[in-house]
Amino acid sequence: MKILWFLSCLLPPSVQAESVSVLRSRNVKVIWRPYVGDYQLNLQSCLWEVSVLLYKSFT
């Protein structure tokens, strides 16, 4: 699995579905760590979700 990280930056609250289809087909996990906490892009809803389990798996 590939992971695309966005660190310490501002991103929109949602992503256009057209952009997500490529990520979904390539099985890419998208993670955003603005400053505190991790968020994972839900490739079905195109919205960011809090990712508590991801943080635990990388520490």
C-alpha positions as CSV (number, residue, x, y, z in Angstrom):
1,M,0.0,0.0,0.0
2,K,1.2,3.5,-0.8
3,I,0.7,6.4,1.6
4,L,0.6,10.0,0.7
5,W,1.3,12.3,3.6
6,F,0.5,16.0,4.0
7,L,2.3,17.5,7.0
8,S,1.8,20.9,8.7
9,C,-0.3,22.5,5.9
10,L,-3.9,23.6,5.4
11,L,-6.2,21.5,3.2
12,P,-9.8,21.8,2.2
13,P,-12.4,19.9,4.3
14,S,-13.2,17.7,1.3
15,V,-11.7,16.6,-2.0
16,Q,-13.4,16.4,-5.4
17,A,-14.5,12.9,-6.3
18,E,-12.8,13.0,-9.6
19,S,-9.4,13.3,-7.9
20,V,-10.1,10.5,-5.4
21,S,-11.0,7.9,-8.1
22,V,-7.3,7.7,-9.1
23,L,-6.2,7.3,-5.5
24,R,-8.8,4.6,-4.9
25,S,-7.8,2.6,-8.0
26,R,-4.2,2.7,-7.0
27,N,-4.9,1.7,-3.3
28,V,-3.3,4.9,-2.0
29,K,-3.9,5.9,1.7
30,V,-4.0,9.7,2.1
31,I,-3.0,11.0,5.6
32,W,-3.1,14.6,6.7
33,R,-1.3,15.8,9.9
34,P,-2.0,19.5,10.1
35,Y,-0.3,20.1,13.5
36,V,-1.9,17.9,16.1
37,G,-3.6,14.6,15.3
38,D,-3.9,12.6,12.1
39,Y,-6.7,12.5,9.6
40,Q,-7.3,10.0,6.9
41,L,-9.1,10.8,3.7
42,N,-12.2,8.6,3.3
43,L,-12.0,7.6,-0.4
44,Q,-15.7,6.9,-0.5
45,S,-17.1,10.1,1.0
46,C,-14.1,12.3,0.0
47,L,-14.0,13.8,3.6
48,W,-11.3,13.8,6.2
49,E,-11.8,11.5,9.2
50,V,-9.9,11.4,12.5
51,S,-7.4,8.6,12.4
52,V,-6.6,7.5,16.0
53,L,-5.6,3.9,15.0
54,L,-3.1,5.2,12.4
55,Y,-1.3,7.3,15.0
56,K,-0.9,4.3,17.3
57,S,0.4,2.1,14.5
58,F,3.3,4.5,13.6
59,T,4.4,5.3,17.2
